[in-house]
Amino acid sequence: MALPRLTGALRSFANVTKHEDYSEELADLKTKRSKLHEQLLKSELTWRKITKFVDDHLDKKEHQAVNGDLKTILQAAKQIVGAENGQEAIESGAVFLFKTFHNRECVGHEETKAIKQMFGPFPSSSATAACSATCRIASHFTEEQLTALIQMAEEQNGDDRVFFGKNIVFSFDMHDLDHSEELPVNGEADAQRIISLDYNKFLNNQLNHLQSYGDEKSDPKSLGKVDDSFLWHEVGKYLNESQGSTPGGPTTEDLCCTLYEMLASSKSGDELQNELFELLGPEGFELIEKLLQNRALILERSLTCPNDNRFHALQEQCKRFLGENAKPNYGCQVTIQSEQEKLLLKQYRREEKRNARKEKQAGEDGEASGEGSVSFDPKELRMQRELALLNARSMPVLARQREVDLEKIHYPHVYDSRAEAMKTSAFIGGAKVFLPEAVQRENNKMYEEVKIPHSEPMPIGIEEKIVYIKDLDEIGQLVFKGMKRLNRIQSIVFETAYNTNENMLICAPTGAGKTNIAMLTVLHEIRQHVQHGVIKKDEFKIVYVAPMKALAAEMTNYFSKRLEPLGITVKELTGDMQLSKGEILRTQMLVTTPEKWDVVTRKSVGDVALSQLVKLLILDEVHLLHEDRGPVLESIVARTLRQVESTQSMIRILGLSATLPNYLDVAMFLHVNPYIGLFYFDGRFRPVPLGQTFIGVKTTNKVQQLNHMDEVCYENVLKQIMAGHQVMVFVHARNATVKTAMSLREKAKNNGHICHFLSPQGSEYGQAEKQVQRSRNKQLRELFPDGFSIHHAGMLRQDRSLVETLFSNGHIKVLVCTATLAWGVNLPAHAVVIKGTQIYAAKRGSFVDLGILDVMQIFGRAGRPQFDKFGEGIIITTHDKLSHYLTLLTQQNPIESQFLESLADNLNAEIALGTVTNVEEAVKWISYTYLYVRMRANPLVYGISHKAYQVFLSTCCHQQFGHK
């Protein structure tokens, strides 16, 4: 399929020609980036080049000794850079050390300063070892050889990137006509009307002509003649000269309107001159000169001429339209008109002709003068045209009939402001992203920053009623003891959750109270099994599927405490916590992980009774469908839905999720009635509104990347501290917590900002200081006096508890921690910073991107409900990942299914279970998955061509009509 092009005119004089054999993939941005990265690696000095240089210039005897020294430099770089940053960063650090020490004998003040500036605090022994090893390697080579190695890299590392469009060569000799000395215009062959085909000669003549006109200043008399009919007369004269009697050219009205629009624009004279020449051609030089000379007067006369009041409101609308859509015009010879616009212009031409005839008759009767016979109001036509454009803006270019307009369907419990937020768009890191109107952007050499401000809370609706605990029945009051009322979201959901059996999907921000909604559905299920005031505990099982073991343990504790008054037993069933068959039978509520529940329900014998007793299935974090663990969730739901259908038993499904874009698809997958069970709450319902900042560091050099991330992190931390807030900085390795905290403290001291980080002195502070000094953790004792601290799973439990207490009391201003703090402990801060998004996955043996679930959980810690009006979440990543996290966290990309990758495994499990015995049953089973829902909505993503999809639709229609 050929790519769409705007116009051939944009390429007419360039070497950009149409590719007939265009075979490049449309989504080739990743390929281009990887090629650019490879080019940069080739151009700069790398560790591989150093080792190759050593191999080429030394014999075998010397080679062994030098190899040991190279390993020493790598080991030193590993200690300075940190093993958690990967091999590429370590090698980059080793190259930096080699370049720093190649002509030095010891570690001097300058070298220490350079290393500290690049890596932050570092062990001096490592630098000394690297320096000694580099000196020993350098002794095997001459100064000229070493200088050649370093200089070669620096020369290649010069900024020789070609900027976009710079390599397009413009030439007027590309499209040569047949050889001819001269070309007559309109059939006239006299010397004055002949244009030479030598473009440069022609251009010089015309420029001289214009310059001579510009030197002669126009006198006041000639300027005085400019009035509201001046434009009309000059355009008429131009058309008569250029067209003569040739039909089919532009009319005077059209050209006047176009010229008036161009003159009224904010462009400079030079820009206008080029555009006017493009529009009017060589014949219009005289007209161009007059228009530019009298531009201000033409506009002034036209604007001050009498005008009807009926255009006043129209003018305001058009001004607003122009303000919103101030975009450049490319190729002014291209005109795009809607059907309404064409009709409008036809109508106006008809009216103009009618008025012209009337005025002509009136002129013949002597009622009007010859000059006043034509009254052209460019404002009127321009306003009408802009109104047509304003209306056409919201209309599709290729209109088609649709039986149902999905956007007009209103679901009662969906509070989605995303449609409004998608009015403006921007390109972030090469991908088009829809952003709210108030977004702020900064783009400099070091990084690109996108700042999305916090949203205002949703105003309370008339129909909203807060549910008080005292109004609930006895069971509800027992379970929610200690609470006065349900929050806003819980109150909206209450009626459906507590008094119906409907399947539900709750999409709400982190921290909005989804756990208590799950509790409402649990209570509804328990109430259904109460007979004569006694709960029949052996009649039902409730299963709560949590995404992580840590979260499963937390949920087990929460539900156990709440349901204890009712005598309901809650147990954890995960890989860590095994239960015997007897224990499972004595338990009414199981908290498990997707993988464990999948294993339990796969067993064909023994656990059948267990799966048949399940009456309520609660799925937490349903938005994980698009991650690696998504297929397990799909398998669980498909198995449950098939069980409901085959046994005609009632199993209620409750899906809990963060805000996601295609909630209707997920609702369809969970068999939720969107008019009753679908509840969608956007960011306005968050307990503390969240402002989000996304920063993408541009450099591709690993060491430079880490350095820039540290600098950007410090800038953002300082900004929050200066405003009087506490900050949590999240990193992804235990030793990185110490390193980042030391680096931030060092920068604060060097820049003279350390006074802002110090905790206020007082009696409580003295007590806290004594507690810290008693700790056996050396780094904790060092960092605390300057207002910094660390927290990770490798610390002693008492040290972690101490840090949590000190941070909540305000004695620690900056806490550097790992993601375990976000999952395990509810410890909020005004601002959270995620420094870097590369995390080491032991299973894969490589670095992977930080999961969206972790990011949302960390951002959920931003904002303290008791103290803050809003919280701030800042994520610092590489530039190529910026659009990825931006689209995920602003719910741009629909949640797609990952089921295709593990389709064979899951199908085998169903065959082994005996639920699928033939092809028809396999097809039926697939229809219960989320893959089926998304494949119908977006077939191209799953490898189904548009043609195959059309055949499928026609087959479905044929079958339906055949049944009828």
Residue pairs with C-beta under 8 A, 6 or more apart in sequence:
2 22
3 22
5 18
6 330
6 331
6 334
7 331
7 333
7 334
9 331
9 333
9 334
10 330
10 331
11 17
11 18
12 175
13 170
13 171
13 172
13 174
13 175
14 168
14 169
14 170
14 174
15 168
15 169
15 171
15 174
16 168
25 31
29 430
29 431
33 880
36 700
37 700
40 700
40 701
42 156
43 156
43 157
44 153
44 156
44 157
44 701
45 95
45 99
45 149
45 150
45 153
45 154
45 157
46 91
46 95
47 74
47 91
47 92
47 94
47 95
49 149
49 153
50 70
50 95
50 98
50 149
51 70
53 149
54 63
54 66
54 67
54 70
54 137
55 63
57 140
57 141
57 145
58 66
58 140
62 140
65 136
66 136
66 137
66 140
69 133
69 134
69 136
69 137
70 133
70 137
72 129
72 130
72 132
72 133
73 94
73 97
73 98
73 130
73 133
73 134
74 90
74 91
74 94
75 126
75 129
76 94
76 97
76 126
76 127
76 129
76 130
76 133
77 90
77 91
77 93
77 94
77 96
77 97
77 126
77 130
78 90
78 93
79 122
79 123
79 126
80 93
80 97
80 115
80 119
80 122
80 123
80 126
80 127
81 89
81 90
81 92
81 93
81 119
81 703
81 706
82 89
82 733
82 735
82 736
82 739
83 90
83 735
84 732
84 733
84 735
84 736
84 840
85 702
85 706
85 838
86 702
86 838
86 840
86 847
88 702
89 702
89 703
89 705
89 706
92 701
92 702
92 703
92 704
93 119
93 703
94 130
95 703
96 115
96 118
96 703
97 115
97 127
97 130
97 131
97 134
98 134
98 137
99 150
100 111
100 114
100 115
101 107
101 111
101 130
101 131
101 134
101 135
102 134
102 138
102 146
102 150
103 138
103 143
103 146
104 111
104 131
104 134
104 135
105 131
105 135
106 131
107 124
107 127
107 128
107 131
111 127
111 131
112 124
112 127
115 122
115 127
116 122
116 746
117 707
118 703
118 707
119 703
119 706
119 707
120 710
120 739
120 742
120 743
120 746
120 747
121 739
121 742
121 743
121 746
138 146
172 199
172 200
177 197
180 197
181 196
181 197
182 194
182 195
182 196
182 197
183 194
183 195
183 196
183 197
184 193
184 194
185 193
185 194
185 195
185 283
186 193
186 244
195 202
195 282
196 202
202 282
206 282
206 285
209 285
210 285
210 289
213 289
218 293
218 294
223 294
223 297
226 294
226 297
226 298
226 301
227 301
228 301
228 302
228 305
228 376
228 377
229 371
229 374
229 375
229 376
230 294
230 298
230 301
231 256
231 259
231 260
231 291
231 298
231 302
231 376
231 378
232 252
232 256
232 374
232 376
234 287
234 290
234 291
235 252
235 255
235 256
235 259
235 287
236 252
237 287
238 255
238 280
238 283
238 284
238 286
238 287
239 249
239 250
239 252
239 255
241 283
242 249
242 281
242 283
242 284
243 249
251 349
252 376
253 348
253 349
253 352
253 376
253 381
254 345
256 376
256 378
257 378
257 381
257 382
257 385
258 279
259 276
259 291
260 298
260 302
260 378
260 382
261 382
262 272
262 275
262 276
262 279
262 332
263 272
263 291
263 295
263 298
263 299
264 299
264 382
265 272
267 275
269 292
269 295
272 292
272 295
273 288
273 292
275 332
276 284
276 288
276 291
276 292
277 284
277 285
277 288
278 332
278 333
279 332
279 333
280 287
280 288
291 298
302 377
302 378
302 379
303 379
305 377
307 377
307 379
307 380
308 380
311 379
311 380
311 383
314 383
314 384
314 387
315 379
315 383
317 386
317 387
317 390
318 382
318 383
318 386
318 387
318 390
321 386
321 389
321 390
321 393
322 386
325 393
337 345
338 388
338 391
338 392
338 395
340 388
340 391
340 392
340 395
341 385
341 388
341 389
341 392
344 384
344 385
344 388
345 385
348 381
348 384
355 375
356 373
356 374
359 368
359 373
359 374
359 375
360 373
362 368
362 373
363 369
363 370
363 373
407 419
411 674
411 675
411 678
411 680
412 675
413 492
413 493
413 678
413 679
413 680
414 663
414 674
414 678
414 679
414 680
415 458
415 680
415 681
415 682
415 684
415 685
416 680
416 682
417 455
417 682
417 683
417 684
418 661
418 682
418 891
421 434
421 435
421 436
421 437
421 890
422 434
423 434
423 437
424 434
424 435
424 436
424 437
424 439
425 432
425 433
425 434
425 435
426 432
426 433
426 435
426 439
426 441
426 450
427 433
428 448
428 450
428 694
428 696
428 882
428 883
428 886
429 448
429 696
429 879
429 880
429 881
429 882
429 883
429 886
430 883
431 883
431 887
433 883
433 886
433 887
433 890
433 892
434 890
434 892
435 450
435 452
435 890
436 452
436 453
436 455
438 453
439 450
439 451
439 452
439 453
440 450
440 451
440 453
441 448
441 449
441 450
441 451
442 448
442 449
442 451
443 449
445 698
446 697
446 698
446 699
446 708
446 711
446 712
447 695
447 696
447 697
447 698
447 708
447 712
447 879
448 695
448 696
448 698
448 879
448 882
449 693
449 694
449 695
449 696
450 693
450 694
450 695
450 882
450 886
451 691
451 692
451 693
451 694
452 691
452 692
452 693
452 694
452 890
453 691
454 689
454 690
454 691
454 870
454 871
454 872
455 682
455 683
455 684
455 689
456 684
456 689
457 684
457 685
457 689
458 682
458 684
458 685
460 488
464 488
464 491
464 492
465 491
466 485
466 486
466 488
466 491
467 485
467 486
467 490
467 491
467 494
468 484
468 485
468 486
469 476
469 477
469 480
469 483
469 484
469 485
469 486
470 477
472 480
473 527
475 523
475 526
475 527
475 530
475 566
476 498
476 523
478 565
478 566
479 519
479 523
479 562
479 563
479 565
479 566
480 486
480 516
480 519
480 562
481 565
485 491
486 494
486 513
486 516
487 512
487 513
487 516
487 687
488 685
489 508
489 512
489 513
489 514
489 517
489 679
489 681
489 685
490 513
490 516
490 517
490 520
492 679
493 504
493 506
493 517
493 520
493 679
494 520
496 502
496 504
496 676
496 677
496 679
497 504
497 517
497 520
497 521
497 524
497 654
498 520
498 521
498 523
498 524
499 524
500 524
500 676
501 524
501 650
501 652
502 652
502 672
502 673
502 676
502 677
503 652
503 653
503 654
503 670
503 671
503 672
503 673
503 677
504 521
504 653
504 654
504 655
504 672
504 677
504 678
504 679
505 622
505 655
505 657
505 663
505 666
505 667
505 670
505 672
505 677
505 678
505 679
506 514
506 517
506 654
506 655
506 656
506 657
506 679
506 681
507 657
507 658
507 659
507 660
507 663
507 679
507 680
507 681
508 514
508 657
508 658
508 659
508 679
508 681
508 685
509 658
509 659
509 681
509 682
509 683
509 685
509 686
509 690
509 860
510 658
510 686
510 856
510 857
510 859
510 860
511 686
511 687
511 688
511 860
512 681
512 685
512 686
512 687
513 687
514 620
514 656
515 555
515 558
517 654
517 656
518 544
518 618
518 620
518 654
518 656
519 559
519 562
521 616
521 618
521 652
521 654
522 542
522 559
522 563
522 589
522 616
522 618
525 540
525 542
525 615
525 616
525 652
526 535
526 540
526 566
526 568
528 540
528 615
529 535
529 536
529 537
529 539
529 540
530 536
535 566
535 567
535 568
537 567
537 568
537 569
537 588
538 585
539 613
540 588
540 613
540 614
540 615
540 616
541 587
541 588
541 589
541 590
541 610
541 613
541 614
541 615
542 588
542 589
542 590
542 614
542 615
542 616
542 618
543 589
543 590
543 592
543 597
543 614
543 616
543 617
543 618
544 555
544 559
544 589
544 590
544 591
544 592
544 618
544 620
545 592
545 593
545 594
545 597
545 617
545 618
545 619
545 620
545 633
545 636
546 552
546 555
546 591
546 592
546 593
546 620
546 621
547 593
547 594
547 620
547 621
547 624
547 629
547 853
548 593
548 823
549 574
549 575
549 576
549 593
550 820
550 823
550 824
551 620
551 823
552 572
552 574
552 591
552 592
552 593
553 572
554 824
555 591
555 620
556 570
556 571
556 572
556 591
559 570
559 589
559 591
560 570
563 570
563 589
568 588
568 589
569 586
569 587
569 588
569 589
570 587
570 588
570 589
570 590
570 591
571 577
571 579
571 583
571 584
571 587
571 589
571 590
571 591
572 590
572 591
572 592
573 579
573 584
573 590
573 591
573 592
573 596
573 597
573 600
574 592
574 593
574 596
575 593
575 595
575 596
579 587
581 606
584 590
584 610
585 610
592 600
594 629
594 632
594 633
594 636
595 629
595 632
597 636
598 632
598 635
598 636
600 607
600 610
600 611
601 607
601 611
601 636
601 639
602 909
602 912
602 913
604 912
604 913
604 914
611 643
612 643
612 647
612 649
614 640
614 651
615 650
615 651
615 652
616 651
616 652
616 654
617 636
617 640
617 651
617 652
617 653
617 654
618 654
618 656
619 633
619 636
619 637
619 653
619 654
619 655
619 656
619 670
620 656
621 656
621 657
621 658
621 853
622 633
622 655
622 656
622 657
622 660
622 666
622 670
623 657
623 658
623 660
623 852
623 853
623 895
624 630
624 633
624 853
625 633
625 634
625 666
625 895
625 897
625 898
625 930
626 895
626 896
626 897
626 898
627 851
627 852
627 853
627 898
628 898
630 897
630 898
630 899
630 930
631 897
631 898
631 899
631 901
631 902
631 906
634 669
634 897
634 899
634 906
634 929
634 930
634 931
635 906
635 909
635 929
637 653
637 669
637 670
637 928
637 929
637 930
638 925
638 928
638 929
639 910
639 915
640 651
640 653
641 653
641 671
641 928
642 915
642 924
642 925
642 928
643 649
643 651
644 650
644 651
646 915
653 670
653 671
653 672
655 666
655 670
655 672
657 663
657 666
658 856
659 680
659 681
659 682
659 683
659 891
660 666
660 891
660 895
661 891
661 892
661 893
661 894
661 895
662 894
662 895
662 937
663 678
663 680
664 674
664 678
665 894
665 895
665 930
665 933
665 934
665 937
666 895
666 930
667 674
667 677
667 678
668 933
669 929
669 930
669 933
672 678
683 689
683 690
686 863
687 863
687 865
688 862
688 863
688 864
688 865
688 868
688 869
688 870
688 871
689 863
689 869
689 870
689 871
690 859
690 862
690 863
690 870
690 871
690 872
690 873
691 870
691 871
691 872
691 873
692 859
692 872
692 873
692 874
692 875
692 889
692 890
693 716
693 872
693 873
693 874
693 875
694 875
694 877
694 882
694 885
694 886
694 889
695 712
695 716
695 874
695 875
695 876
695 877
695 882
696 877
696 878
696 879
696 880
696 881
696 882
697 705
697 708
697 709
697 712
697 876
697 877
697 878
697 879
698 708
698 879
699 705
699 708
705 878
709 835
709 836
709 876
710 740
710 743
710 744
710 747
710 835
711 747
712 876
713 729
713 740
713 744
713 833
713 835
713 876
714 743
714 744
714 747
714 748
716 831
716 833
716 874
716 876
717 727
717 729
717 744
717 814
717 833
718 748
718 753
718 756
720 726
720 727
720 830
720 831
720 872
721 727
721 753
721 756
721 757
721 813
721 814
722 756
725 829
725 830
725 831
726 807
726 810
726 812
726 813
726 814
726 815
726 829
726 830
726 831
727 813
727 814
727 815
727 829
727 830
727 831
727 832
727 833
728 814
728 815
728 816
728 817
728 821
728 827
728 829
728 831
728 832
728 833
728 861
729 740
729 741
729 744
729 814
729 815
729 816
729 817
729 832
729 833
729 835
730 817
730 818
730 819
730 821
730 822
730 832
730 833
730 834
730 835
730 858
731 737
731 740
731 816
731 817
731 818
731 835
731 836
732 818
732 819
732 836
732 838
732 839
732 840
732 850
733 818
733 840
734 792
734 793
734 794
734 818
737 790
737 791
737 792
737 816
737 817
737 818
738 779
738 790
738 816
740 816
740 835
741 779
741 783
741 788
741 789
741 790
741 814
741 816
742 783
744 788
744 814
744 816
745 754
745 757
745 783
745 786
745 788
748 754
748 756
748 757
748 786
749 786
754 786
757 786
757 787
757 788
757 813
757 814
758 785
758 786
758 787
758 813
759 765
759 787
759 810
759 811
759 812
759 813
764 809
764 811
765 811
768 806
768 809
768 811
769 784
769 785
771 802
771 806
772 780
772 781
772 784
772 802
772 806
773 781
775 781
775 798
775 799
775 802
776 796
776 799
777 795
777 796
777 799
779 790
780 789
780 790
780 795
780 799
780 802
780 803
783 789
783 790
784 806
784 811
784 812
787 811
787 812
787 813
787 814
788 812
788 813
788 814
788 815
788 816
789 803
789 806
789 807
789 812
789 814
789 815
789 816
790 803
790 815
790 816
790 817
791 800
791 803
791 804
791 815
791 816
791 817
791 818
791 821
792 817
792 818
792 820
792 821
793 818
793 820
795 803
803 812
803 815
804 825
804 827
806 812
807 815
807 827
807 829
808 827
815 829
819 854
819 857
819 858
821 827
821 861
822 854
822 857
822 858
822 860
822 861
823 857
826 861
827 861
828 861
828 862
828 863
828 864
828 865
828 871
829 861
829 862
829 864
830 862
830 863
830 864
830 867
830 868
830 871
830 872
831 862
831 871
831 872
831 873
831 874
832 858
832 859
832 861
832 862
832 871
832 872
832 873
832 874
833 874
833 875
833 876
834 850
834 855
834 858
834 873
834 874
834 875
834 876
834 877
835 876
836 876
836 877
837 849
837 850
837 855
837 875
837 877
837 878
837 881
837 885
838 847
838 848
838 849
838 850
839 847
839 848
839 849
839 850
840 846
840 847
840 848
841 847
841 848
849 881
849 884
852 885
852 888
852 889
855 875
855 885
855 888
855 889
856 889
858 873
859 873
859 889
862 871
862 872
862 873
863 870
863 871
863 872
864 871
875 885
875 889
877 885
886 892
887 893
894 934
894 937
894 938
896 934
896 938
896 941
897 929
897 930
897 931
897 933
897 934
897 935
897 942
899 906
899 929
899 930
899 931
900 931
900 942
903 931
907 916
907 922
907 925
910 916
910 922
910 925
911 917
915 921
915 925
916 922
916 925
926 932
931 942
934 941
934 942
935 942
935 944
939 945
939 946
939 948
939 949
940 946
944 952
